[in-house]
Amino acid sequence: MQKLKIKSITTGVKVPVYDLTVSDNHNFFITEKQILTHNCDYLSINAQAVLRGLMETYAENARFIMTCNYPHKVIPALHSRCQGFHFEKLDHTEFTARVATVLVTENIEFDLDILDSYVKAAYPDLRKCLNNIQMNSIQGQLKIPNAQSSGGDYRLEMVELFKKRKIREARQLVCSKARPEEMEELFRFFYDNLDLWSSTLEGQDEAIVIIRRGLVSHISCGDAEINMSATLTELMGINT
């Protein structure tokens, strides 16, 4: 446990804060009258039940603030004792603008099409996108992404292949690199980037149907790689 001091937002006076770091990326920050539980969705069911009891015991003396990425993993008893605030993810335009602002601030020259590849590969994970562009900014210029120079992130290379309409090569890359648990997330990526499949509304509508069919089949298919390969083969046949 580490004791820190931070300045109170309301009074401007420094108050003691206790940072209790535990496993599974979970921290408790305890002040005199506030308790912040970061990533409370990583707490076990039993731990959340204990937290519920603490909230009831100290409701008159402390304010509990909980943050999480997956609200459905938090038990209903905690939901009912809290007022919820949902922070929506940035849309593609705002996301791209933020990354571009960082590049300009750091005096990094970049091509908009290259920047778009980084955004497509990482969206909506802003931290990951910034890490990727940092690794690929060399001598004041943002370079074309590739998996070798980006910590083995195959999605950067995948996006470049899709944009060049090299779908067969991209299919082989995805099927060789993607883990089974990533497949559903990839279907969402395909849906979020319909412009990769067609520049026309009719072609994008066709892509939606193919992606939906592939996602439904993913649930019942015994081999996720075969299903993904078949879906990408169908997408390759769309008239751009």
Summary of the structure (lengths in Angstrom):
residues: 240
radius of gyration: 22.6
end to end distance: 57.9
largest distance: 64.3
contacts: 636
relative contact order: 0.06
helix: 55%
strand: 14%
